[in-house]
Amino acid sequence: MSFDLDLVAVTESWLTPDSGDEVLRGVCPEGYLSLHRPRLDRRGGGLALIYRSTIRPHIIDIPFIPTAFESLACSFSINSSTILLVLIYRPPNSSHVSFLVEFGQFLDHLINVRGNLIIVGDFNIHVDDRYSTFAEDFSSVLVSHDLVQHVNEATHIDNHTLDLVISRSNLVSRCYASDLISDHIAVHWSIKAHRPLRPRKWVSFRNLKAIDTLSFEEDLLALPVITEAADNLEDLLTQYNEGLSSVLGKHAPLVKRRTTIRPENPWASSEIFDMRGRVRKQERRWRRTRLEIDKQLLH
């Protein structure tokens, strides 16, 4: 089975600083690129990200270097959404206490980074074990940072949930375990990164600027309310309303159009629009005259 994936996060890549880039180029399908962060102090470990070439993530340097786990943070934009993706690999032999302390500190630093946060990777924590104090303490760290863990299935051949997908709010729309690719099962996740659909409505308007003034005045003067005015107030009011309505409908007929409702800009005010009009007027004047005084007035 094949999947049309936008991103593939890899833990324990075993890539080295010398050959890692070349190895990834060899395994990337056409239309995909890659980046990675190798483990520098010893063999093994390492994190990698294979991504569609249209995404273009940028590596984010977090001012905190943990010792109990490896991390790779990158930011990318899809439509109007900025996503902060963090890859994590925690070796199974790292200290429980050190990991919990450092992971909490790491999350504190992530708060200051712009973007919708999603954390993925192999944590080597049996979060499915109700009797594990380590899993319980880890869950408390997530709750204290307003984070949610989305994987509810076994992700390892020993029938434990080790590979996690963590996000804030309702960013993740779907998450499930898929195929066994090593001793781990691939975890698929989808996030909400599309532009929200804005409501639409029908509006009616008249193009008053297109009215021929002379012709409009002639038709107004030819109305019965002018030429044959009624002798009582009720009929006179009817002549006035019907006459004006017919002339306006002739010169500026009512047009209906469907439009998108957009949020109001709080900074937009009559003063802003007035100033913008004055600036454009002065710019046109300077472009016409090319005088130094007009240029200074424009600035």
FIKOLSE-192773 format. One record per atom (N, C-alpha, C, O): x, y, z. Coordinates in steps of 0.05 Angstrom, whole numbers, plus 32768, in hexadecimal, padded with zeros to 4 digits. Example, Ala and Ser with C-alpha at 12.3 -4.5 7.8 and 13.67 -1.06 7.14 Angstrom:
FIKOLSE-192773
81087F8E809C
80F67FA6809C
81087FBE809C
811D7FBE80A9
81017FD3808E
81117FEB808F
81028001809D
810C801780A1
***
This chain:
FIKOLSE-192773
80117FE88000
800080008000
801280198000
8026801A800E
800B802D7FF0
801A80467FF0
8008805D7FFA
7FF0805C7FF7
801580718005
800780888010
801380A18004
802B80A47FFF
800180B47FFE
800980CE7FF4
801080E0800B
800080F08014
802980DD8015
803180EB802E
803E81068027
804C81098013
803A81198039
804781338037
806181338047
807581408040
80618125805E
807881248070
807D81088079
806A80F9807D
80968101807E
809D80E8808B
80B280EE80A0
80C880F78099
80AB80EA80B9
80BE80EE80CF
80CA80D480D7
80BD80C080DA
80E580D480D9
80F480BB80DE
810580BF80F8
811380D280FB
810280AB810A
811380AB8121
81278093811F
812280818110
813D8095812E
81528081812C
815B807E810F
815B80678104
816280938102
816A809280E6
8185808680E2
818B807B80CC
8196808780F6
81B2807D80F5
81C2808C80DF
81D6808180D5
81B980A380D7
81C880B280C3
81DF80C180D0
81DE80C980E7
81F580C480C1
820D80D280CC
821080ED80BF
820480F280AA
821F80FF80CC
8223811A80C0
8231811880A4
822C812A8094
82418104809F
825081038086
823F80F8806F
824181028059
822F80E48074
822180D7805E
820280D9805F
81F480D0804E
81F880E68074
81DB80E78078
81CC80F48061
81B880E98058
81D6810B8058
81C881198042
81C781088029
81B38107801B
81DD80FB8023
81DE80EA800B
81CB80D2800D
81BE80CB7FF9
81CA80C68024
81B980AF8028
819C80B78024
818C80A98017
819480CE8030
817880D7802E
817180DE8011
815B80D98008
818480EA8002
817E80F07FE6
817980D77FD6
816980D77FC3
818680C17FDE
818280A87FD0
8167809B7FD6
815E808C7FC5
815B80A17FED
814280937FF3
812A80A67FEE
8113809C7FEF
812E80BF7FE9
811880D27FE5
810B80CD7FCA
811980CC7FB6
80F180C97FC8
80E480C77FAE
80E580E27F9F
80EC80F77FAB
80DE80E17F86
80DE80FA7F76
80C9810D7F81
80B381057F88
80D181277F84
80BF813B7F8F
80C1813E7FAD
80B1814D7FB9
80D481307FBA
80D881327FD7
80F4813A7FDD
810781347FCE
80F781487FF4
811181507FFE
81148146801B
810181398025
812B814B8027
812F81408042
814281528052
815181628047
8140814E806C
8154815A807E
815681478096
81458136809B
816D814A80A5
8170813880BB
8182814480D0
8190815880CB
8182813880E8
8194814080FE
819F81268109
819181178117
81B981218104
81C58108810E
81CC810A812B
81CF811F8137
81D080F28137
81DB80F18152
81F980F48150
820680E58141
82058107815F
8221810E815B
823480FF816E
824B80FB8167
822B80F88186
823D80EE819A
824280D08198
825680C681A3
823080C2818B
823380A58189
8222809A8172
821380A98166
82248080816D
821580748157
81F78073815D
81EF80758174
81E8806F8148
81CB806B814C
81BC8086814D
81C7809B8147
81A380848155
8192809C8158
818F80AB813E
8190809F8129
818B80C58141
818780D68129
816A80D98121
815A80C78124
816480F18116
814980F7810D
814A810180F1
815E810E80E9
813680FB80E1
8135810480C6
8118810B80BE
8105810080C9
8116811C80AA
80FB812480A0
80FD81248082
810D81328076
80EB81158076
80E881158058
80CE81238053
80B9811D805E
80CE81368040
80B78147803C
80B3814E801F
80C6814E800F
809B81548018
8094815C7FFD
80A281767FF6
80A381888007
80AD81797FDF
80BE81907FD8
80AF81AA7FD9
80BC81C07FDB
809581AA7FD9
808581C27FDA
808281CD7FF6
807881E37FFA
808A81BE800B
808681C68026
809C81D88031
809681ED803D
80B581D1802C
80CC81E18033
80CD81E98051
80C982008058
80D381D68063
80D681DD807F
80F081EB8085
810481E88076
80F081FA809B
8109820780A4
810F81FD80C0
80FE81FD80D2
812881F580C4
813081EA80DE
8130820180F3
813A821780ED
812481FC810A
8123820F8120
813782078136
813681F0813F
81488219813D
815B82138153
814E821A816E
814982328173
81498206817E
813E820A8199
8155820F81AC
816881FF81AD
8154822581BC
816B822B81CE
816B821981E7
816D822381FD
816A81FF81E2
816B81EC81F8
817481D181EC
816881C781D9
818981C681F8
819581AD81EE
819081978202
819E81968216
817D818681FD
817781708210
818C815A820E
819A815781FA
818F814B8224
81A181348224
819281198225
819E8104821F
8178811B822C
81698102822F
815A80FA8216
814F80E48215
8159810C8202
814C810581E9
8157811681D2
8165812A81D7
8152810E81BA
815A811D81A2
8142812C8196
812B81238199
81478142818A
81318152817F
813981608165
815181668160
812581648154
81288173813B
810F81838138
80F981788134
8111819E8138
80FA81B08135
80FC81BF811A
811181C88113
80E681C0810C
80E581CF80F3
80CA81DC80F0
80B681D380FB
80C981F180E1
80B1820180DC
80AB820280BE
80BE820580AE
8092820080B7
808A8203809B
806D820E809A
805E820C80AE
806782198083
804C82258080
803D8215806A
8048820F8055
802482108070
80118204805D
7FF88216805C
7FEB821A8070
7FF282208044
7FDC82338041
7FE3824B8054
7FF882578051
7FD182518066
7FD682678079
7FDE825E8094
7FE0826E80A7
7FE482448097
7FEB823880B2
8009823480B4
8016822980A1
8015823C80CA
8030823780D1
8032821F80E4
8025821F80F9
8041820A80DC
804381F280EC
805F81F080F8
807381F380EA
806081EB8112
807981E5811F
807A81C78125
806D81BD8137
808A81B98115
808C819C8117
80A681958127
80BC819E8120
80A38184813C
80BA817C814C
80BC815E814C
80A981508154
80D381548144
80D881378145
80E88131815F
80FA813F8166
80E0811B816C
80EC81138185
80F480F68184
80E580E5817A
810C80F0818E
811480D48193
812080D281AF
813480DE81B5
811380C281BF
811D80BD81DA
812880A081DB
8119808D81D8
8143809D81DF
814E808281E2
8141807481FA
813C8080820E
813D805A81F8
812F804B820D
813E804B8228
81338046823D
8159804F8227
8169804D823F
816D8069824C
817B806A8260
8161807E8242
81658098824E
8155809A8268
8140808E826C
815F80AA827B
815380AD8295
813780B88294
813180CB8286
812480AB82A2
810980B582A3
810780D182AE
80FA80E282A3
811480D582C5
811380EF82D2
811F810582C0
8113811A82BD
813680FF82B5
8143811382A4
8132811A828C
813081318284
812681058280
8115810A8269
80FD811C8270
80F881308261
80EF81168285
80D88126828D
80DF81438292
80D18155828A
80F6814782A0
80FE816382A6
81068171828D
80FD81888288
81168165827C
812081728264
81098176824F
8108818A8241
80F78162824D
80E18165823A
80CF817C8242
80C6818B8231
80CA817F825C
80BA81968265
80C881B0825F
80BB81C38257
80E281B28263
80F181CA825D
80F181CF823F
80EF81E68236
80F381BA822F
80F381BC8212
80D881C88209
80D781D981F7
80C281BE8214
80A781C8820D
80A481E68215
809781F58207
80B181EE822B
80B0820A8233
80BD821C821E
80B482328219
80D282128211
80DF822281FC
80CE822281E2
80CE823681D4
80C0820D81DD
80AF820B81C5
8098821F81C5
808E822781B0
8090822781DD
807A823A81E0
8080825481D1
806E826281C7
809A825C81D1
80A2827581C5
80A6827481A7
80AC8288819A
80A3825D819B
80A68259817E
808B825B8170
8078824E8179
808A826B815B
8071826F814D
80698255813E
807A82488132
804F824F813D
80458239812E
80338226813E
803582268156
802382178130
80128202813C
802481EA8142
802E81DE812F
802781E4815B
803A81CF8164
803081B38160
801981AD8167
804181A28154
803C81858153
805681778158
806A817D814B
80568164816A
806E81558172
80698138816B
8055812C8172
807C812C815D
807A81108155
80948102815B
80A9810E815C
809380E8815E
80AC80D98162
80A980C08173
809380B9817C
80C080B48178
80C1809B8189
80CA80A381A5
80E180AB81A9
80B880A281B8
80BE80AA81D3
80C6809381E5
80D0809781FB
80C2807A81DB
80C8806381EB
80BC80648207
80C9805D821B
80A3806D8208
8094806E8221
807A805E821C
806C80628209
8074804B822E
805C803B822B
8044804B8234
803A8046824A
803B805D8224
8025806E822C
800B805F822F
7FF78069823A
800A80468224
7FF280358226
7FF180278241
7FDC801B8248
800780278250
80088019826A
7FFC802A8280
8008803E8288
7FE48022828A
7FD78032829E
7FE5803282B9
7FE1804382CA
7FF7801E82BD
8005801C82D7
8022802782D6
8031802582E9
8029803382BF
8044803E82BD
8045805B82C8
8037806D82BE
8055805E82DD
8057807982E9
8066808C82D5
806080A482D5
8078808182C5
8086809282B1
8072809C829D
807380B48296
8060808B8293
804C80948280
803980A8828C
803180BB827F
803280A482A6
802080B682B3
802D80D282B7
802080E682B3
804780D282BF
805580EC82C2
805880FA82A7
8057811282A6
805D80EA8292
806080F68278
80468103826F
804581198264
802F80F58274
80158100826D
8010811A827C
8004812C8272
8019811C8295
8016813482A5
8025814C8299
801C81628299
803D8146828E
804C815B8281
803D81658269
803C817E8264
803181548259
8022815C8242
800A816D824A
80058182823E
7FFC8164825E
7FE481738267
7FEB818E8271
7FDD81A2826C
80018190827F
800A81AA828A
801181BE8274
801181D68279
801781B4825D
801E81C58246
800781C68231
800B81CF821B
7FF081BD8239
7FD881BE8229
7FDC81AE820E
7FD581B881F9
7FE881978210
7FEE818681F9
7FDE816C81FB
7FD781638210
7FD8816181E3
7FC8814981E1
7FD7813481D1
7FE3813A81BD
7FD7811B81DB
7FE4810581CD
7FCF80F581BE
7FBA80EE81CA
7FD380F081A4
7FBE80E68193
7FBF80C9818C
7FAB80BE8182
7FD580BB8190
7FD8809F8188
7FCC808D819E
7FD3808E81B5
7FB9807D8195
7FAA806B81A8
7FAD804E81A1
7F9E803D81AA
7FC180478190
7FC5802C8187
7FE28023818D
7FF380348192
7FE68009818C
80017FFF818F
801280078177
800980068160
802B8010817C
803D80188167
805680088167
806A800F8159
80577FF28176
806F7FE18178
80677FC48179
80517FBD8181
80797FB38170
80727F96816E
806D7F8A818A
80607F75818B
80767F97819F
806F7F8E81BA
80547F9881C4
804D7F9481DB
80457FA381B2
802A7FAC81B7
80287FC381CB
80157FC581DB
803C7FD581C9
803B7FED81DA
803A800681C8
8042800581B0
8031801C81D3
8030803681C4
8048804681CB
804A805281E1
805C804781B9
8075805681BD
8078806E81AC
8084808281B3
806C806D8194
806E80838180
805680958183
803F808C8180
805B80AE8188
804680C08190
804380D8817D
805580DF816F
802B80E2817D
802480FB816E
8017810E8182
80028107818D
802381248187
801A8137819C
80168152818F
8026815B817F
8000815F8197
7FFA8179818C
7FEA818981A0
7FE1817F81B5
7FE781A2819A
7FD681B481AB
7FBB81B7819D
7FBA81B88184
7FA681B981AC
7F8A81BD81A3
7F8281A7818F
7F8981908193
7F7481AF817A
7F69819B8167
7F78819C814C
7F6C81998137
7F92819F814D
7FA281A08135
7FA181868125
7F9F8187810C
7FA3816F8133
7FA381558125
7F87814C8120
7F76814A8132
7F8181468107
7F66813E80FF
7F63812080FD
7F4D81158100
7F7A811280F9
7F7980F480F7
7F9480E980FF
7FA980F480F9
7F9480D2810D
7FAD80C68116
7FA780A88119
7F9580A08127
7FB88097810D
7FB4807A810F
7FCE806C8109
7FDF807680FA
7FD180548114
7FE88042810E
7FE3803380F5
7FCC802A80F0
7FF8802F80E5
7FF3802380CA
8003800980C7
7FFA7FF480D1
801A800A80BA
80287FF280B2
80417FED80C3
804D800180CC
80487FD480C8
80607FCD80D6
80787FD180C3
80797FC280AF
808A7FE380C9
80A07FE980B7
80BB7FE080C2
80CF7FDF80B4
80BC7FDB80DC
80D47FD080E9
80C97FC18102
80B67FB28100
80D47FC78119
80C77FBE8132
80B27FD2813B
80A57FCE814F
80B07FE8812B
809C7FFC8131
80877FFD811A
808C7FF58104
807080088121
805A800C810D
805980298105
805B803B8116
8056802E80EC
8055804A80E2
803B805780ED
8026804A80ED
803E807080F5
8027807F80FF
8020809580EB
803180A580E4
8008809580E2
7FFF80A980CF
7FEE80BF80DD
7FDE80B880EF
7FF280D780D6
7FE380ED80E2
7FDE810380CD
7FEE810780BB
7FC7811080D0
7FC0812680BF
7FBA813E80D1
7FAF813B80E6
7FC1815680C7
7FBC816E80D6
7FAB818180C6
7FA9817F80AD
7F9E819380D4
7F8C81A780C8
7F9D81BF80C0
7FA381D080D0
7FA581C080A6
7FB681D6809D
7FAA81E48085
7FB881F28077
7F9081E18081
7F8381EE806B
7F7782098074
7F72820D808B
7F73821A8060
7F6682338067
7F49822E806F
7F3B821F8062
7F40823A8085
7F248236808C
7F1182418077
7F158257806C
7EFB82338073
7EE7823C805F
7ED78253806B
7ECC82518080
7ED78269805D
7EC982818066
7EAC8280805C
7EA782778046
7E998289806D
7E7D82898064
7E79829C804D
7E8782B0804A
7E658297803C
7E5E82A88026
7E4182B08027
7E3182A38033
7E3B82C7801B
7E1F82D1801B
7E1A82E18002
7E2C82E97FF4
7E0082E47FFB
7DF882F47FE4
7DF483117FED
7DE883168002
7DFE83237FDD
7DFB83407FE3
7DEF834E7FCA
7DF483457FB4
7DE083627FCF
7DD483727FB9
7DDF838E7FB9
7DE2839A7FCF
7DE583997FA2
7DF083B47FA1
7DEA83C17F85
7DE183B37F73
7DEE83DB7F84
7DEA83EA7F6B
7E0483F87F64
7E1284027F75
7E0B83F87F4A
7E2484057F41
7E1D84237F3C
7E19842B7F25
7E1C84327F51
7E15844E7F4F
7E29845F7F40
7E2384737F34
7E4384567F40
7E5784657F32
7E5484647F14
7E5F84757F06
7E4584517F0A
7E42844E7EED
7E2B845E7EE2
7E26845E7ECA
7E1D846D7EF3
7E06847D7EEA
7E0F84947ED9
7E2184A37EE0
7E0184987EC2
7E0584B07EB2
7DF584C67EBF
7DDC84C67EBE
7E0284DA7ECA
7DF584EF7EDA
7DE084FE7ECA
7DCA85037ED3
7DE785077EB2
7DD585177EA1
7DBB85077E9B
7DA585127E9D
7DBF84EF7E92
7DA884DE7E8B
7D9784D87EA4
7D7E84D87EA2
7DA484D47EBA
7D9684CF7ED3
7D8584E77EDB
7D6E84E47EE4
7D9084FF7ED9
7D8185177EDF
7D69851B7ECD
7D5485237ED6
7D6D85157EB3
7D5685187EA0
7D3F85067EA7
7D28850E7EA7
7D4684ED7EAF
7D3084DA7EB6
7D2384E37ED0
7D0B84DF7ED4
7D3284EE7EE3
7D2684F77EFC
7D13850E7EF7
7CFD850F7F02
7D1B85217EE5
7D0985387EDF
7CF085307ED0
7CDC853E7ED0
7CF185187EC3
7CDA850F7EB4
7CC784FE7EC5
7CB284F47EBA
7CCD84FA7EDE
7CBC84EA7EF0
7CA184F77EF5
7CA085107EF5
7C8B84E87EF8
7C7184F37EFE
7C7185047F17
7C6185177F19
7C8284FE7F2A
7C83850E7F43
7C8C852A7F3D
7C87853C7F4D
7C99852F7F26
7CA1854A7F1E
7C8D85567F0A
7C85856D7F0C
7C8685457EF6
7C7585507EE0
7C5785507EE6
7C4885627EDE
7C4E853C7EF5
7C3185397EFC
7C2E85327F19
7C24851C7F20
7C3785437F2A
7C36853E7F47
7C1A853A7F51
7C0885497F4A
7C1685257F61
7BFC85207F6D
7BF485367F81
7C0585457F8B
7BDA85387F86
7BD0854E7F97
7BCC85457FB4
7BC185557FC4
7BD3852B7FBB
7BD185237FD7
7BEB85157FDF
7BFA850B7FCE
7BF185167FF8
7C0B850D8002
7C1084F07FFD
7C2784E87FF7
7BFC84DF8001
7C0084C27FFD
7C0884BB7FE1
7C1A84AC7FDC
7BF984C67FCD
7C0084C17FB1
7C1B84CD7FA9
7C2A84C27F9A
7C2184E57FB5
7C3A84F27FAF
7C5284E17FB9
7C6684DE7FAB
7C4E84D57FD0
7C6384C37FDB
7C6784AB7FC9
7C7D84A17FC5
7C5084A07FBF
7C5284887FAD
7C61848F7F93
7C7284807F8A
7C5A84A77F87
7C6884B07F6F
7C8684B37F74
7C9784AB7F64
7C8D84BE7F8B
7CA984C37F92
7CB884A87F94
7CCD84A57F88
7CAD84957FA4
7CBB847C7FA8
7CBD846B7F8F
7CD384617F89
7CA784687F81
7CA784577F69
7CB884647F53
7CC684567F44
7CB6847E7F50
7CC6848C7F3B
7CE4848A7F40
7CF284837F2D
7CED848F7F58
7D09848D7F5E
7D1384707F5B
7D29846C7F51
7D03845D7F63
7D0A84417F61
7D0E84397F44
7D20842A7F3D
7CFB84427F33
7CFD843A7F16
7D1584467F09
7D2284397EF9
7D1B84607F0F
7D32846D7F02
7D4C84617F0C
7D5E845C7EFC
7D4D845B7F26
7D66844F7F31
7D6A84337F26
7D80842B7F20
7D5484247F22
7D5684097F17
7D5F840A7EFA
7D6C83F77EF0
7D58841F7EEB
7D6084227ECF
7D7D84287ECD
7D8B841C7EBC
7D87843B7EDD
7DA384447EDA
7DB784347EEB
7DCF84327EE4
7DAE84287F01
7DC084187F11
7DB084007F1C
7DA883FF7F33
7DAB83EC7F0B
7D9B83D57F13
7DA883C67F2A
7DC083C67F2D
7D9783B97F3A
7DA083AA7F51
7DAF83917F48
7DA583827F37
7DC7838D7F52
7DD883767F4B
7DDC83657F64
7DE1836F7F79
7DD9834B7F60
7DDE83387F76
7DF883297F71
7DFE83207F5B
7E0883267F86
7E2283197F84
7E2783097F9E
7E2183127FB3
7E3482F27F9A
7E3B82E27FB2
7E5782E97FBA
7E6A82EA7FAA
7E5B82F07FD4
7E7582F97FDD
7E7D82E97FF6
7E6C82DE8004
7E9782E97FFC
7EA282DB8013
7EA382EE802B
7EAC83058028
7E9982E58042
7E9A82F5805A
7EB682F38066
7EBE82DD806E
7EC483098068
7EDE83098074
7EDF8318808E
7ECE832A8093
7EF1831080A0
7EF2831E80BA
7EFA833B80B7
7F0A834280A5
7EF0834B80C9
7EF7836880C8
7F13836C80D1
7F1D835E80E3
7F20838080C5
7F3B838780CE
7F39839C80E4
7F2F83B280DF
7F41839680FC
7F3E83A98112
7F4D83C3810E
7F4683D7811A
7F6383C280FE
7F7383DA80FA
7F6783EC80E5
7F6E840380E3
7F5483E280D5
7F4983F180BF
7F35840680CA
7F2283FF80D8
7F3A841F80C4
7F29843580CE
7F26844A80B8
7F35844980A4
7F14845C80BC
7F10847280A9
7F29848380A6
7F2F848D8090
7F37848780BC
7F50849780BB
7F65848980AA
7F748496809B
7F67846E80AD
7F7B845F809D
7F748462807F
7F868468806F
7F5B845E8078
7F54845F805B
7F57847C8051
7F5F847F803A
7F5184908061
7F5484AB8058
7F7184B28053
7F7884BE803F
7F8384A98066
7F9F84AE8062
7FAA849F804A
7FBB84AA803B
7FA184878046
7FAB8478802F
7FA384858015
7FB384868002
7F8B84908014
7F82849F7FFC
7F9384B87FF7
7F9A84BE7FE0
7F9A84C6800D
7FAA84DE800A
7FC684D78000
7FD184E67FF0
7FD184C2800B
7FEC84B98002
7FEC84B27FE5
7FFE84BA7FD6
7FD884A37FDC
7FD7849B7FBF
7FD484B47FAD
7FDF84B57F98
7FC484C77FB7
7FC084E07FA7
7FDA84EF7FA5
7FE084F97F8F
7FE984F17FBB
800384FF7FBA
801784F07FA9
802884FC7F9B
801684D57FA9
802884C57F99
802384CA7F7B
803584CD7F6B
800984CB7F74
800284D07F58
800C84EC7F50
801584F07F39
800A84FF7F62
8013851A7F5C
8031851B7F57
803A85277F44
8040850D7F69
805D850D7F66
806684FF7F4C
807885077F3E
805884E87F45
805F84DA7F2C
805984EC7F14
806684E97EFF
804584FD7F16
803F850E7F00
805285267EFD
805A852D7EE7
805985327F14
806A854B7F13
808885457F16
809885537F0A
808F85317F25
80AB852A7F2B
80B985417F39
80D285437F36
80AB85517F47
80B785677F56
80C0855D7F72
80B4854C7F7E
80D785697F7B
80E285617F94
80CF85677FAB
80CE85577FBE
80C1857D7FAA
80AE85847FBF
809885707FC2
808F85697FD8
808E85667FAB
807985517FAB
808485377FB6
807585287FC3
809D85317FB0
80A985197FBB
80AC851B7FD9
80A785077FE8
80B485327FE3
80B685368000
809B8534800E
809885288023
808685408001
806B853E800C
80628521800D
805485198020
806985117FF9
806184F57FF8
806E84E6800F
806184D7801D
808884EB8014
809684DD802A
808B84E68045
809484DD805A
***
